[in-house]
Amino acid sequence: YQADGSPSKAAEGFARSCGVSLEQMGTIKTDKGEWLAFSENKTGKPTEQLIGDILSKSLTALPVAKRMRWGSGTTEFVRPVKWVVLLFGTEVINSTILGIKADRNSRGHRFHAPALINIREAASYAEQLLESGHVEVSFETRRTQIEQQAIELAGTVSGHAHIEPALLDEITALVEWPVGVMGGIDERFLALPAEVLITTMQDNQKYFPVKAESGELLPWFITFSNIDSTNPESVRKGNERVVRPRLADAEFFWNQDRKQPLENRVEKLGSIIFQKQLGTLLDKTERVEKLAALIAEEIGADKTLSRRAAHLAKTDLMTEMVGEFASLQGIIGRYYAAADGEPGEVAQAIEEQYFPKQSGGKLPECKTGQVLALAEKLDTLCGIFSAGLMPTGDKDPYALRRAAIGILRIILEKRLDLNLVELIEKSCGLFSHEFDREKTQKLLLTFCLERLKGLFLEEGFSADELDAVLSVHPTRPLDFEERLQAVKAFRSLPESESLAAANKRIRNILRKAGSLSQHAVDTKQLIEPAEKQLWEQTQNASEAIAPLLSQRDYSAALKRLALLREVTDLFFDEVMVMADDEAIRNNRLTLLSATGNLFLSIADISKLQ
């Protein structure tokens, strides 16, 4: 409630969400204050009366990108629904699902067993469909069958099936009676990059490629039919006939693209808009070139190679091959750059600019690749933020969260001692359009630090350890990690709990006291033995940790500061901080500030719970 006693908008909204008036709400008391609450006892209903409605709501809530209608009805779903079996034990649940009245009749395989199957009870569903319907209901069983058949078929040509989990799941969902078939491709197509063949087979045809033990692609593939064909040879030939023209197209693109070097495609990038406010891909290329040179200098990479890689980075987007196989961007650039005689590290970097491609994906290996990946992602991140198109909720059309995580992973895992603030400032400085630079840079830093926090939470660090480090605002991810490791090690020390409590007390006292009028401890105003000891030990600790801080040996520094526990406890036991004498009071506050600042040079350990 507000100060005048009227309900706040939050309170009114909470009541509405519960479907009651504010007068019907109750309150509960916690250690954080009094809260509005609502509870209601609802009488239970039999499962069979609830399940139909639950199922209908669940199906409606499915995140289906495109729904369709069928027949003359208005019902929409991902595919037409012809019948619904809904049983509770042996009884049919009286319900209408997606416009179809539920009963106990299902059907088997469209070709092998299309007749009606009367399902006796829910528990017999899978067994009856398998025995009478030629349908394997279990997704996991079908998945295992497909994988095993693929392995066995590949073994017949002394190879092994290249099985991507996502494709395995997709094929499992496409068939209800999986039957593997081995097919072949013309050996001349093996002259194409393996990635082109694999993409054609996997993405377009849903085939599993076959590789030799050496990892080289073999002229074979494995496909899955949904029937026990009486003429499997015809099935094999049909699949070979379908894939042949696709591979011939790829061969044509490969030969045509290599007739001109990537350099000739740079100017064409000016015809492709990257983003309305940020210009064309050529504009992006020029920014990334400059940023790559700056980053290369920071991490000791080759500036010439970095600029060259950035110059050619997007040129493969103008090729026929990438026009047909968009997922091969970067990969095709690597092949074409190598064919053009570009340095090996430049070719490698063109592919590695997109690393990591997914959560936990591999990172750029070469220095030039690391530079280009950082520069490319930073330009996108800073550019889209400057255009005011930050991610909101679950919407992130430019994959900025992934870009930020990629930047952080490269910095951390490749041990690049880079400063996020400097990187963001340098990148933002390369854009020519008008935007609030200071505000954008602050938003970007916060965005990156939130992703950094998420990465460390996944690694097992606790939220209070992260808060302790975040409170001192480190802007170098490696430095952040080193402080975090030190805090984790510190909390295992016997002195940590007492010192965390003491630092909480220091923070609270200083906050209540307001700004300090005194900035240095006056030793003449130190009266009590305990405060003299604290000052002496604080000075000693300050001198001891100075070289450790310069070396960023935060664990050793915190271990040294742990020795302050005894004198700090003694100070609070024997000294009245808020003395009546203003000079003495201010001096003691300054002493506490000096003691607390020693810890704050590493982390705010008062955040530890």
N, C-alpha and C positions, 0 to 999 in steps of 0.2 A: 504494500500500500504506500501511497505517497504521503508527504509530510502533513497534508491537510486531512488525511484519513480516507481520501477517495481511492478507489482501486486503480492500480497501474494498468497500462495496456497489456503488460505481460501477464498480470493476474487474470484479466478478462479473457485473454487468448487461451490461457491454461484451462479456464472453466469451460470455454467453448469446445476445446479439444476433448474434454471429458463428457460433453453433452449435458451439462448441468449449469445452474445459475451459481453465482458467487455465494449466495446464502446457503447453498447445499454443500459448500466446501468446508473441510475441517482444517486443522493445523497440526503440525508435529514439531517438536522441539529437538534440535540437535546442538552439538557443540559449536556449530557455525550460525546459530540463530534459529528463528521460528520460520517455518515454511508452510505454504498452502498445500493441502493434500486432499485427495478424494479416493474413497474406497467403495466398492460395491460388491455385494454377494450375488452371484448369478446361479440360478438352479441349473444343474447339468442336464444334458439331453442324451438320448441314446446315440451311439456312433452312427448308426444307419440314417438318422435324421440330419446329421451334420455333414457327412462326408460329401454328399452331392454338391452342396453350396461351397464347401471348402475347395473342392476340385475345380468347379467353375471359376471361382475367383483366382485360383492359382494359374489356370490356363490363360485367363484374360491378362494376368499380370506378367506373363512371359515376355521378355524383351525381344519380340519378333520385329525385325527391321521392315519387312514387307508382308502384309497379310493379304489374303485373297478371298474372294467369294466363289461359290460354285452353285450350280443349279439355279433355281429361282428364288432361293432364300437370301437373307441378308447377313447370315452368320459369316464371320471372318476368322480365318486361322491360317497358319503357315502352309498347310496343304488341305485338300478336301477330306472331310471325315465321313466315312460311309457307315460305320457301325460303332457302337460303344458297349463294351462289356463292363458292368459294374456290380460286383458281388461282395457281400459281407458274409463270410462263411459260405453257406450253401444258398443264401437268399439273395435275390436280385434287389438292388436298391432302387426304389421308385424315384427316378430323377431324369431330367433332360439335360444332356451335356452337349454344348455346341449345336443345339437344334435337333439332336438325335436322342430319342427315348432309349434309355439303357435297357439291355436284356442280357441273356447269357449266351447268345450265339455269336461266335467269331468265325473267321475263315482262315484256311491255311495258305500255303504258298500259291501264288497266282497260277503257276503252270503245273506244279507237281501235285497239289492237293487243294483245289479251289472250292471244294464243297463246304457246306456249313459244318461247324464243330460245336456241339452243345457242351459248354463248360459246366462240369458238375459242381465245382466249388472253387473258391479263390485259390486254394492250395494246390489244385490240380491243373491250373492254367498252363504253366510252363511245360509240364509233362505231356498234357494232351496235345498241345501245339507241336511238340517235337515228334510224338509218336504218330499222330493222325494228320498233322498239318505240314510236315516237312519245313518247320520253322524253328530256329534256335532263338528263344526269347532272350536269353541272358547276353547282355552286351559284353561282359567280361569273358564269357565262354567263346563268343564269336571272335573277340579280339585275340584271344590266345590261339584259336584255330587258324586265324589269318596269319599271325606271326609265325606259327610253327610251319604252316604250309609254305610260306615264303622262304623260310630258312632251308627247308628240305629241297624245294625246287632249285634254289640257287646252288645248293650243294651238288646238283646233278651236272653242273658245268664248272665245277671247282671254284665257285665264287661264293660271295655272301651278299645277302639282300641289304640294300641301303634303306633302312626303315626309319623314317621320321615319325615320331610319336603323333604329331598332329594329323599326318596323312593316314596313319594306322587307325586313329579314332574316326576319321572321316569315312574311310572305306568300311569300317565296322558298322557305322550308322547307315551306310548305303545298301548293305546286303543283309538278308535274313538266313541265307543258306550259302556260306562262302565256299567257292571252288576255285582254287588257284590255277592259273594257266601261264606257261612260259612262252614268251615271244622273243623275236630277235629284230635287230635293226641292221641296216647296211653298214659294213665296217668302215666305209669312207667317212661316215659321220663322226667317227672317233677322232677325226682331225679337228673337230670343233672343240672349244673349251668344255670341259666336263660339266661346268655349272650350267651351260646352255642346254646340254642334253638332259641333265637332271631336272632342270626347271620345266622343260617341255614335257618330260615323262611324268613328273610329280604333279605340277600345277595344272597342266592342260588335260592330261590323260588319266591321272590317278593311278599311275604305274609305280611299282618299286623298281628302281634301277638295280643292276647287279654289278658288284665290284670284285676285282681280284684281291688276293691277300695283300698285294702291294699297295692297294688303294686305287689303282687305275680302273677306269670304267671298262666293263666288258660289253660286247654287243648284244646284250640280253636285257629283258625286262620281265617283270611278273605282274600280271593283272588278275583281278578277281571277278569271276562271273557269279551271278546270283542263281544259277541253275546247274543241275547235273546234266550237261549236254550229251546227247547221243553221238554228237560229232564234234569233239573238242578241237580237232584239227581246223575245222571251219572257224571256231571261236578265235583260235590263235591267229589264223590268216587275216581275219577281219580286223583284229587289233593292230596287226602289223601294217595293214593297208591304211588304217586311219592315222597312225603316227608318222608314216613316211613323208607325206607332204608337209607336215609341220616341221620336221627336221630339215627338209629341203629348203623351206623358207628361211630357217635359221642359217643354213649354209649360205644362202644368197645374201642375207644381211651381212654376214661375216666377211664375205668377199667384197661386197660393195663398200662397206664402211672403211676398210683398210686401204682403199684407193686414195684417201686423203688423210693427212696427219691431224691429230687432235688440235694442233695449233690453228689450223684453218677454220676451226669451229668456234673459236673464242668470241669473235665479233658477233656471231649469230646468237650468242646468249643475250644480246641486247634486244632481241625480239620477244623474249619470254619475261613476263611480269612475275617477279618474286612475290611482291606484296605492294598494293597500290601506293602506300606512303613511303615504301622503302626502295622502290625502283625495280629495275630488271635484274636478272641473274648476272648480267655483266657488272652492274653496280655492286651487287653482292660480292662478286669475284674480286673486284678492285679493293673493296673494304677488307675482305679476308686476306688478300695478299699483304696489305699493310699490317694487319693485326698479327698474321703469322710471323712476319719479320720481327715484330716486337717480342712476341712470345719466345721465338727461337733464341733471341739474344738473352732472354731471362734464364732459359734452361740450358744454354750451351749447345743448342742444335745448330745445324748449318743453315744460315739465313738464305743463301742462294737456292739451296734445294727446297727450303720451306716455301719461298716465294714462287718457285717454279711449280711446285705441287699445287699450291693454291690457285695459280694462274690457269692450270689445266683441270682443276678439280671437278668442274661441272660440265666439261665439254662432252662427256659421253652421253649426256642427256639429249644431245642433238643428233645422236646416231640412230640408224634404223633398228639396230639390235635392242637398245634400251627402249625405243619407242614400242617395240613388240613385247619385250620382257622387262617391265619396269623394276622388278625386284632385283635385277642384275646391275643396277646403277652402282658405279664404283668398281665392281668386279670386272665389267667390260672395259671400263676406263683403264684398269691395271693392264689388261691384255693389250689394248691398243697402244698405250703409252710404251710398253715394252717393245711392241712391234715397230714403233716410231724411233726406237733407239734412245728413249729417255733414260736417265739414271735409274737403277733398280729401286732406290729408296723413294724416288718420285712416283714411280709406278705403284709401289706398295702403299704409299701414303694415300693415293687416290682412292684405293679400296678402303683403307683403314679410317678415312675421314668419317665414315658412318658408324664406326665402332664406339661403344657397344650397341648392338642392334636391338637387344631386349634385356630384360632384367637378368643380371648375372652373366651377360654375354661377354665374349672375349674382347680384350682391349687392344689398341694399337701397339704393335711390337717395336717398330722403328721410331727413332726420335722425330723424324719428319712427319710420320703418321700421327704421333701424339700432338705435335704442334698444329697440324692441319685439323685434326678432330676437335681440339680445343677452340681454335679460331672459328671454325665453321659453326659449332654449336653456340659459342658466345655471340656471334653475329646474329644468329637467328633469335636467341633468347633476348638479347638487348634490343634488337630491332622490333620484335613483336611487342615487347613491353613498352617501348617508346611510342608505338602506334596505339597504345591503350587497349591492347587485345590480350590481357592477362588471362590465365585459366580461371574459370569460375566453377565451383562445385565439382561435378564429375565431367565437366566439359573442358577439353584441352585439345582443340583441333590442330594446333601446331606442335603437339607433343613436347611442350616446354618442360614439363616435369621430367620426362625422360632425358631431355637435353641437359638439364641441370644435374641430374644424377650421373649422367655420363661424364660431364666435366669433373665432378667431384671424385668419381671413381678413378678416372685417369690420373688426377693429381695425387690422390692418396696411394693408389696401388703402384703407380710408377714413380713414387717418391719425388714429385716435382714441387719444390718449395715456392709456390706461387701465392700471391696475395689477391684474394677475391675482389677487394675494393679496387685495387689497381687495374685488374683485368677488366672489370665492369666499366671503370672510368675510361680506359683506353678504347674499349669497344664502342661505348656510347659517343665518344668524341669523334668517331668516324662517320656519323650520320649527319646529313645536311639539312634535314627537315626540322621544323620548329617543334620542340617539346620541352617539358619541365625536366631538365637533366638531373637536378638534385633530387627531386621527388622520385623519378624513375630509378635512379641509382640506389636509393634507399630501399625501394620496393624490391628491386632485384637482389640486393644483399639479404634482405629478410627471407625472400623466396628460396635462395640458395642455402641459407642457414637452416631453414626448416627441413629441406631435403637432406642436409648433412646430419641433422638430428635424427631423422628417420633411418638413415644408414647405420648410425651407431646404435640405435635402439635394436635394430635387427641383429647386430653383432653381440648383443647381450649386455650392453651398458644400461644402467638404470636412469630413469628420468631425472632424479635428483643429482646424479653425477653430471649429466648433461647440462642441467640448469646451473650448476656450480661453475662450469666452464663458460657457458653462454653469457653469464653475468659479467664477465670481464672482457667480452667482445673481441675475441681473437679473430682475425680475418684471413689467416693462412690455415687451410685445412690440415696440413701436416702439424703445424703448431697446436691446433685445436686437438688433434689426436694425441699428441705428446702430453698435453695438459690433462686430457681425459684419462689416459693411462696412469698418470701420476696420482690423480684423485682416487682412482679405483684402488691403487696400491696403498694410498694413505689411509683409506677407511678401514683397511685390515690391521692398522697399527693399534695398539692398546690405548694410545693417547687420543685417537681421532674423535671419539664420542665427546670427550670432555672439551676438546678444542673447538669442535663444531658448535657445541652449546655456548662456549665462551664467545665465539665469533657472532653467534646470533645475538647474544647479550650486547656485544659491542655495537652491532648494527642498530639495535633498538635504541640504545642510549644515545648514539650519535644522531639518529633520526629525530628523536624527541627534542634533542638539544638545538637542532637547526644548524645553520651555517656556523663554522668555527671562526672566531675573530682572531685566533692565534694559530700560526702555521709552523711553529717550531717549539719543541719542548724547552722550557726554561729550567735548567737543573737547580737553580737557586730556589725554585718553588716546590721542589720535591722534598716532602717532609717525612712521610712514613717510610720505614725500611722496605716495605713490600713494593712501593712504587719506585723506589730507587733501584731495587733489584730488577723490576720489570724493565725499566729504562736501560739499565746496563745490559740485560740479556737481549733486549730488542736491538740495541746497537751492535752487539756481537753477532746476532743472527743476521742482521742486515749486511754486515761485512762478509759473513760466511757464505751467504747465498748469492751475492752479486756475481761472482764468476760462474756459479752454477746456472743462473738465469741467462747469462750471456751465451752459455753453451746449450741452453734449453734443456738442461738436465733437471726437469721439474720434479721428478721422483726424489732425487737426492735433496733438492731444496726443501720439499715438504717434509722429508724425513728429518732434516735439520731443524725445521720450524717446530716439529713435534716436541722438541726439547723445551719449548716455551710453556708446556702445559703446567708444570709445577708452579712457576712464578706467576702465571696468569691466574690460576686458581687461588693462589695466595693473595694476589692483588684484590680479587673480588671478595675474598673472605675478610680482609683486614682494612680495606681502604673505602671510604665513602666518596664516590666519584662526585656526586652533586653536593659538594661542600658549600657552606654558607658564604665563604670568602670567594668572590668572583674570580680573582686571579688564580687561586688554587684550583677552583673548579675548571676553569678554561684550560689550565695546564694539564689537568688529569684527562680531560676530553681529548686534548692534543696527543697525549701519550697513548690513549686507547686507539686513536686514529692511526698513529704511527705503527702500532702493533698490528691492527687489522689490515693495514695497507701491505704489510709484508706478505700476508696470505693472499691478498687480492692481486699481488703481482703474479700469481699463478692461477688462482680460482677463488670463488666465494664459497668457502667450505661451510658457511652458515646455512647453505641450501641443503646440506646433507641431512637426511631424516634419520 
